[in-house]
Amino acid sequence: METSAKITKSLRKEDVDKHWWIVDAENMTLGRLATQVAFLLRGKHKPSFTPHIDCGDIVVVINADKIQVKGKRIEQKEYFSHSGYPGAAKFQAFGDLIKRNPEFIIEHAVKGMLPKNRLGREILKHLRIYAGAEHPHTAQKPEKYQLKYN
């Protein structure tokens, strides 16, 4: 008598098929954009998702300088960094950082949603962020990804 055992397929890194997506961040809320980008980078939208393999896609984010936040976060949200020396704490306001380095804001949000190990660091390399609408990845023919919600 045959048994119909369910077999879980585990993807190998050689069998991963990477796809290029382009995401427009214009008028998008920061957290909602970051969750969907992290979802694509991790590969959870694929039926062949394997947790210990980098099976996600490559994501190009454009118009990073037009990202939005709700409420008083423009004035109140701060980014913290420390060099390790005593008294070397630095705080940067969201409003200042969006003008100077908008790519960092999206990268920081997405990085916090990825695994905190070497797999997460490898996955983050597949994220490309650009402040304007232009990007140099037209040769890869990225498809426009329609975000689920705003």
Residue pairs with C-beta under 8 A, 6 or more apart in sequence:
9 48
10 50
10 53
11 48
11 49
11 50
11 53
11 55
12 53
13 53
13 54
13 55
15 48
16 43
16 53
16 54
16 55
18 56
18 57
18 58
18 126
19 57
19 58
19 143
20 57
20 58
20 60
20 137
20 140
20 141
20 142
20 143
21 40
21 57
21 58
21 59
21 60
21 142
21 143
21 144
21 145
22 59
22 60
22 61
22 62
22 135
22 137
22 142
22 143
22 144
22 145
23 33
23 36
23 37
23 40
23 59
23 60
23 61
23 62
23 145
23 147
24 62
24 63
24 144
25 33
25 61
25 62
25 63
25 64
25 66
25 67
25 106
26 63
26 66
27 66
27 68
27 150
28 67
28 68
28 147
28 150
29 67
29 68
29 69
29 70
29 150
30 67
30 68
30 69
30 105
30 106
30 109
31 109
32 147
32 149
32 150
33 61
33 67
33 106
33 109
33 147
34 106
34 109
34 110
34 112
34 113
35 113
36 145
36 147
36 148
37 59
37 61
37 106
37 110
37 127
38 110
38 113
38 114
39 45
40 56
40 57
40 59
40 145
41 56
41 57
41 59
41 110
41 114
41 123
41 124
41 126
41 127
42 49
42 56
42 114
42 123
43 49
43 50
43 54
43 55
43 56
43 57
44 56
46 55
46 56
48 55
49 55
52 119
54 119
54 122
54 123
54 126
56 123
56 126
57 126
58 126
58 127
58 128
58 140
58 142
59 126
59 127
59 128
59 145
60 128
60 129
60 130
60 135
60 137
60 142
61 106
61 127
61 128
61 129
61 130
62 130
62 132
62 133
62 134
62 135
63 130
63 131
63 132
63 133
64 102
64 103
64 105
64 106
64 129
64 130
64 131
65 98
65 99
65 102
65 131
65 132
67 98
67 102
67 105
67 106
69 77
69 94
73 94
74 94
74 95
74 98
75 93
75 94
75 95
76 94
77 93
77 94
78 91
78 92
78 93
78 94
79 91
79 92
79 93
79 94
79 97
79 104
79 105
79 108
80 89
80 90
80 91
81 89
81 90
81 92
82 88
82 89
82 90
83 90
94 105
97 104
97 105
98 105
102 131
103 129
103 130
103 131
106 129
107 124
107 127
107 129
110 124
110 127
111 120
111 124
114 120
114 123
114 124
115 123
128 135
128 137
